[in-house]
Amino acid sequence: MFLLSISINDVKILFVNEGFMKILIAGAGKVGKSITDELSADGNDITMIDRNADVLNDVIEKYDVNT
């Protein structure tokens, strides 16, 4: 079972899943990278989008994600 809890500006987001997930993350900033770090460790299929191609290239080098 997968459980992820994230707090952003006093808003708590809880993800629960019992298997593989296909995930789209909008934004490769601090929060997007933090979520990617947590979810990629479990082998999920992650696609990340961002307006800045240079930031996406940095993410691709560090994580196994699609852009």
Secondary structure as UniProt FT lines:
FT   STRAND          2..8
FT   TURN            9..10
FT   STRAND          11..17
FT   STRAND          22..26
FT   HELIX           30..40
FT   TURN            41..43
FT   STRAND          45..49
FT   HELIX           53..62
//
